Structure formats: structure tokens, C-alpha cells
Amino acid sequence: MRRLPMGLLSVLVLCSAGSLAAGPFASMAGASAAAPARCATLAATVKGVGTVTNCTDAANTGGSGKIVFNITKLTGVVTWNKTGTTTMKIAYSTPKVDEPETPAHSCAKGSTELLITGVVTGGSGTALKSIPKGSKVSAEVCTTKTTVTNELGTFFVF
């Protein structure tokens, strides 16, 4: 297994907040019964600053937002496009068993896959109606020395 640079680990940990991941992570109690909001694109630096775009529930998420992770505290916040905020607590891990890589669901050669999971801890504005406290956060991300992006064919889920 490839070792990740310390800065990259920090970003990865933070990115999980946005969705970071449903599968192999422990489930969080209290998630909303409504369909979760999800974003088709996550693009961040390993320092934990980036964007989520192509998001569902545009009325409450604005369709996109800026995401910032605190690597030390394993927390993150999305400031949605004019609709409020979502705060989260996250965790990350490498997959225990990776699914077979396919062109529609894979990380580029030279990058590392991480699974992000977490729970929404609060928020503000109309975004809080769409993504209430207790909602699960999950994502499958690909990391390089400088970037974090969602894996092809996956979503950052709130």
C-alpha cells in the first residue's frame, strides 16, 4: 500500500465530512428519512479547501458550495451557494477490499482511494432543512500529493 503525504492525509480526513462515505464506515444514528443531498463533484486541495458542485436539492443547497476541512479536529463546513451552511464531523480509511476497477468507477493511476464517512453536526439557513443534524456523510475519494476529488461514478453524500 502506498503511503500518503501528511498534508494529503489531513485533507482526506477533512473531506470525509462532505460525504465523505457510506459503505465500510460505521453508521451514524439520527439521519434524515428524506433522500440525502448529494454532489457529483468534489474538488479540494490537500490543505482541505475546495468546492462541491452539481448538487441535488438546489433550492436548499444552491447547487454548489465551498468546503473547508479542519484536519486536526476532523471537522468540516460547507458554505452553500446563498442557502446556509452544513457542519460535520468526519473520519476516513482506506478500503479493506476494493471493488474491481472499471473506467466508470476508479481512481487514476498514481492516486490513492479513501473512504470518507461522518455525520452532520449542524448548519444554518435553508440548507439545514435539506441536510439536518444527524444526516450521514459519505464519499469515495481519490487523492494525489496535491488534490482530493470524488472517485469517478460516485457522489459526496450528506
Contacts in CASP RR format, 6 or more apart in sequence:
PFRMAT RR
TARGET T0000
AUTHOR 0000-0000-0000
METHOD contacts of the structure
MODEL  1
MRRLPMGLLSVLVLCSAGSLAAGPFASMAGASAAAPARCATLAATVKGVG
TVTNCTDAANTGGSGKIVFNITKLTGVVTWNKTGTTTMKIAYSTPKVDEP
ETPAHSCAKGSTELLITGVVTGGSGTALKSIPKGSKVSAEVCTTKTTVTN
ELGTFFVF
1 94 0 8 1.000
2 110 0 8 1.000
2 112 0 8 1.000
4 12 0 8 1.000
4 112 0 8 1.000
4 143 0 8 1.000
5 46 0 8 1.000
5 145 0 8 1.000
7 46 0 8 1.000
7 47 0 8 1.000
7 71 0 8 1.000
8 46 0 8 1.000
8 112 0 8 1.000
8 143 0 8 1.000
8 144 0 8 1.000
8 145 0 8 1.000
8 146 0 8 1.000
8 148 0 8 1.000
9 71 0 8 1.000
10 46 0 8 1.000
10 47 0 8 1.000
10 48 0 8 1.000
10 69 0 8 1.000
10 71 0 8 1.000
10 72 0 8 1.000
11 44 0 8 1.000
11 45 0 8 1.000
11 46 0 8 1.000
11 47 0 8 1.000
11 48 0 8 1.000
11 69 0 8 1.000
11 71 0 8 1.000
11 143 0 8 1.000
11 148 0 8 1.000
12 46 0 8 1.000
12 92 0 8 1.000
12 114 0 8 1.000
12 116 0 8 1.000
12 141 0 8 1.000
12 143 0 8 1.000
12 148 0 8 1.000
13 69 0 8 1.000
13 71 0 8 1.000
13 74 0 8 1.000
13 90 0 8 1.000
13 91 0 8 1.000
13 92 0 8 1.000
14 44 0 8 1.000
14 48 0 8 1.000
14 68 0 8 1.000
14 69 0 8 1.000
14 70 0 8 1.000
14 71 0 8 1.000
14 74 0 8 1.000
14 75 0 8 1.000
14 76 0 8 1.000
14 90 0 8 1.000
15 42 0 8 1.000
15 44 0 8 1.000
15 48 0 8 1.000
15 67 0 8 1.000
15 69 0 8 1.000
15 90 0 8 1.000
15 92 0 8 1.000
15 114 0 8 1.000
15 116 0 8 1.000
15 139 0 8 1.000
15 141 0 8 1.000
15 148 0 8 1.000
16 74 0 8 1.000
16 90 0 8 1.000
16 91 0 8 1.000
16 92 0 8 1.000
16 114 0 8 1.000
16 115 0 8 1.000
16 116 0 8 1.000
16 117 0 8 1.000
16 118 0 8 1.000
16 137 0 8 1.000
16 138 0 8 1.000
16 139 0 8 1.000
16 141 0 8 1.000
17 67 0 8 1.000
17 69 0 8 1.000
17 74 0 8 1.000
17 75 0 8 1.000
17 76 0 8 1.000
17 77 0 8 1.000
17 78 0 8 1.000
17 88 0 8 1.000
17 89 0 8 1.000
17 90 0 8 1.000
17 116 0 8 1.000
17 118 0 8 1.000
17 137 0 8 1.000
18 39 0 8 1.000
18 42 0 8 1.000
18 52 0 8 1.000
18 67 0 8 1.000
18 76 0 8 1.000
18 78 0 8 1.000
18 86 0 8 1.000
18 88 0 8 1.000
18 90 0 8 1.000
18 116 0 8 1.000
18 118 0 8 1.000
18 137 0 8 1.000
18 139 0 8 1.000
18 156 0 8 1.000
18 157 0 8 1.000
18 158 0 8 1.000
19 38 0 8 1.000
19 39 0 8 1.000
19 42 0 8 1.000
19 116 0 8 1.000
19 137 0 8 1.000
19 138 0 8 1.000
19 139 0 8 1.000
19 155 0 8 1.000
19 156 0 8 1.000
19 157 0 8 1.000
19 158 0 8 1.000
20 90 0 8 1.000
20 91 0 8 1.000
20 92 0 8 1.000
20 115 0 8 1.000
20 116 0 8 1.000
20 117 0 8 1.000
20 118 0 8 1.000
20 137 0 8 1.000
20 138 0 8 1.000
20 139 0 8 1.000
20 141 0 8 1.000
20 156 0 8 1.000
21 92 0 8 1.000
21 115 0 8 1.000
21 116 0 8 1.000
21 117 0 8 1.000
21 118 0 8 1.000
21 137 0 8 1.000
21 138 0 8 1.000
21 139 0 8 1.000
21 140 0 8 1.000
22 117 0 8 1.000
22 136 0 8 1.000
22 138 0 8 1.000
22 157 0 8 1.000
23 115 0 8 1.000
23 117 0 8 1.000
23 138 0 8 1.000
24 93 0 8 1.000
24 95 0 8 1.000
24 96 0 8 1.000
24 115 0 8 1.000
24 117 0 8 1.000
25 91 0 8 1.000
25 93 0 8 1.000
25 115 0 8 1.000
25 116 0 8 1.000
25 117 0 8 1.000
25 118 0 8 1.000
25 138 0 8 1.000
26 117 0 8 1.000
27 136 0 8 1.000
28 117 0 8 1.000
28 118 0 8 1.000
28 119 0 8 1.000
28 134 0 8 1.000
28 136 0 8 1.000
29 134 0 8 1.000
30 134 0 8 1.000
30 135 0 8 1.000
31 119 0 8 1.000
31 134 0 8 1.000
31 135 0 8 1.000
31 136 0 8 1.000
32 131 0 8 1.000
32 132 0 8 1.000
32 134 0 8 1.000
32 135 0 8 1.000
34 130 0 8 1.000
35 56 0 8 1.000
36 131 0 8 1.000
36 135 0 8 1.000
36 136 0 8 1.000
36 157 0 8 1.000
36 158 0 8 1.000
37 55 0 8 1.000
37 56 0 8 1.000
37 57 0 8 1.000
37 60 0 8 1.000
37 61 0 8 1.000
37 130 0 8 1.000
37 131 0 8 1.000
37 157 0 8 1.000
37 158 0 8 1.000
38 55 0 8 1.000
38 56 0 8 1.000
38 155 0 8 1.000
38 156 0 8 1.000
38 157 0 8 1.000
38 158 0 8 1.000
39 52 0 8 1.000
39 53 0 8 1.000
39 54 0 8 1.000
39 55 0 8 1.000
39 56 0 8 1.000
39 63 0 8 1.000
39 64 0 8 1.000
39 150 0 8 1.000
39 155 0 8 1.000
39 156 0 8 1.000
39 158 0 8 1.000
40 53 0 8 1.000
40 54 0 8 1.000
40 55 0 8 1.000
40 150 0 8 1.000
40 155 0 8 1.000
41 51 0 8 1.000
41 52 0 8 1.000
41 53 0 8 1.000
41 54 0 8 1.000
41 149 0 8 1.000
41 150 0 8 1.000
42 50 0 8 1.000
42 51 0 8 1.000
42 52 0 8 1.000
42 67 0 8 1.000
42 139 0 8 1.000
42 141 0 8 1.000
42 148 0 8 1.000
42 149 0 8 1.000
42 150 0 8 1.000
42 156 0 8 1.000
43 50 0 8 1.000
43 51 0 8 1.000
43 53 0 8 1.000
43 147 0 8 1.000
43 148 0 8 1.000
43 149 0 8 1.000
44 50 0 8 1.000
44 51 0 8 1.000
44 67 0 8 1.000
44 69 0 8 1.000
44 147 0 8 1.000
44 148 0 8 1.000
44 149 0 8 1.000
45 146 0 8 1.000
45 147 0 8 1.000
45 148 0 8 1.000
46 143 0 8 1.000
46 145 0 8 1.000
46 146 0 8 1.000
46 147 0 8 1.000
46 148 0 8 1.000
48 67 0 8 1.000
48 68 0 8 1.000
48 69 0 8 1.000
48 71 0 8 1.000
48 148 0 8 1.000
49 66 0 8 1.000
49 67 0 8 1.000
49 68 0 8 1.000
49 69 0 8 1.000
50 66 0 8 1.000
50 67 0 8 1.000
50 68 0 8 1.000
51 64 0 8 1.000
51 65 0 8 1.000
51 66 0 8 1.000
51 67 0 8 1.000
52 64 0 8 1.000
52 65 0 8 1.000
52 67 0 8 1.000
52 78 0 8 1.000
52 156 0 8 1.000
53 63 0 8 1.000
53 64 0 8 1.000
53 65 0 8 1.000
54 63 0 8 1.000
54 64 0 8 1.000
55 61 0 8 1.000
55 62 0 8 1.000
55 63 0 8 1.000
55 64 0 8 1.000
55 65 0 8 1.000
56 63 0 8 1.000
57 63 0 8 1.000
57 130 0 8 1.000
59 83 0 8 1.000
59 126 0 8 1.000
59 130 0 8 1.000
60 80 0 8 1.000
60 83 0 8 1.000
60 126 0 8 1.000
60 127 0 8 1.000
60 129 0 8 1.000
60 130 0 8 1.000
60 131 0 8 1.000
61 80 0 8 1.000
61 81 0 8 1.000
61 83 0 8 1.000
61 127 0 8 1.000
61 130 0 8 1.000
61 131 0 8 1.000
62 80 0 8 1.000
62 81 0 8 1.000
62 82 0 8 1.000
62 83 0 8 1.000
63 80 0 8 1.000
63 81 0 8 1.000
64 80 0 8 1.000
64 81 0 8 1.000
65 78 0 8 1.000
65 79 0 8 1.000
65 80 0 8 1.000
65 81 0 8 1.000
66 78 0 8 1.000
66 79 0 8 1.000
67 76 0 8 1.000
67 77 0 8 1.000
67 78 0 8 1.000
67 79 0 8 1.000
68 76 0 8 1.000
68 77 0 8 1.000
68 79 0 8 1.000
69 75 0 8 1.000
69 76 0 8 1.000
69 90 0 8 1.000
70 76 0 8 1.000
74 89 0 8 1.000
74 90 0 8 1.000
74 91 0 8 1.000
75 87 0 8 1.000
75 88 0 8 1.000
75 89 0 8 1.000
75 90 0 8 1.000
75 121 0 8 1.000
76 87 0 8 1.000
76 88 0 8 1.000
76 89 0 8 1.000
76 90 0 8 1.000
77 85 0 8 1.000
77 86 0 8 1.000
77 87 0 8 1.000
77 88 0 8 1.000
78 85 0 8 1.000
78 86 0 8 1.000
78 88 0 8 1.000
78 127 0 8 1.000
78 158 0 8 1.000
79 85 0 8 1.000
80 86 0 8 1.000
80 127 0 8 1.000
83 125 0 8 1.000
83 126 0 8 1.000
83 127 0 8 1.000
84 123 0 8 1.000
84 124 0 8 1.000
84 125 0 8 1.000
84 126 0 8 1.000
84 127 0 8 1.000
84 128 0 8 1.000
85 123 0 8 1.000
85 124 0 8 1.000
85 125 0 8 1.000
85 127 0 8 1.000
85 128 0 8 1.000
86 120 0 8 1.000
86 122 0 8 1.000
86 123 0 8 1.000
86 127 0 8 1.000
86 128 0 8 1.000
86 131 0 8 1.000
86 158 0 8 1.000
87 120 0 8 1.000
87 121 0 8 1.000
87 122 0 8 1.000
87 123 0 8 1.000
88 118 0 8 1.000
88 119 0 8 1.000
88 120 0 8 1.000
88 121 0 8 1.000
88 122 0 8 1.000
88 137 0 8 1.000
88 158 0 8 1.000
89 118 0 8 1.000
89 119 0 8 1.000
89 121 0 8 1.000
90 116 0 8 1.000
90 117 0 8 1.000
90 118 0 8 1.000
90 137 0 8 1.000
91 116 0 8 1.000
91 117 0 8 1.000
91 118 0 8 1.000
92 114 0 8 1.000
92 115 0 8 1.000
92 116 0 8 1.000
92 117 0 8 1.000
93 114 0 8 1.000
93 115 0 8 1.000
94 112 0 8 1.000
94 113 0 8 1.000
94 114 0 8 1.000
94 115 0 8 1.000
95 113 0 8 1.000
95 115 0 8 1.000
98 113 0 8 1.000
99 105 0 8 1.000
101 107 0 8 1.000
103 152 0 8 1.000
104 152 0 8 1.000
104 153 0 8 1.000
105 151 0 8 1.000
105 152 0 8 1.000
105 153 0 8 1.000
105 154 0 8 1.000
106 151 0 8 1.000
106 152 0 8 1.000
107 113 0 8 1.000
107 142 0 8 1.000
107 151 0 8 1.000
107 152 0 8 1.000
108 142 0 8 1.000
110 144 0 8 1.000
111 142 0 8 1.000
111 143 0 8 1.000
111 144 0 8 1.000
112 142 0 8 1.000
112 143 0 8 1.000
112 144 0 8 1.000
113 140 0 8 1.000
113 141 0 8 1.000
113 142 0 8 1.000
113 143 0 8 1.000
113 151 0 8 1.000
114 140 0 8 1.000
114 141 0 8 1.000
114 142 0 8 1.000
114 143 0 8 1.000
115 138 0 8 1.000
115 139 0 8 1.000
115 140 0 8 1.000
115 141 0 8 1.000
116 137 0 8 1.000
116 138 0 8 1.000
116 139 0 8 1.000
116 140 0 8 1.000
116 141 0 8 1.000
117 136 0 8 1.000
117 137 0 8 1.000
117 138 0 8 1.000
118 136 0 8 1.000
118 137 0 8 1.000
118 138 0 8 1.000
119 134 0 8 1.000
119 135 0 8 1.000
119 136 0 8 1.000
119 137 0 8 1.000
120 131 0 8 1.000
120 132 0 8 1.000
120 133 0 8 1.000
120 134 0 8 1.000
120 135 0 8 1.000
120 136 0 8 1.000
120 137 0 8 1.000
120 158 0 8 1.000
121 133 0 8 1.000
121 134 0 8 1.000
122 128 0 8 1.000
122 132 0 8 1.000
122 133 0 8 1.000
123 131 0 8 1.000
123 133 0 8 1.000
131 158 0 8 1.000
135 158 0 8 1.000
136 157 0 8 1.000
136 158 0 8 1.000
137 156 0 8 1.000
137 157 0 8 1.000
137 158 0 8 1.000
138 156 0 8 1.000
138 157 0 8 1.000
139 150 0 8 1.000
139 154 0 8 1.000
139 155 0 8 1.000
139 156 0 8 1.000
139 157 0 8 1.000
140 150 0 8 1.000
140 151 0 8 1.000
140 154 0 8 1.000
141 148 0 8 1.000
141 149 0 8 1.000
141 150 0 8 1.000
141 151 0 8 1.000
142 148 0 8 1.000
142 149 0 8 1.000
142 150 0 8 1.000
142 151 0 8 1.000
150 156 0 8 1.000
END
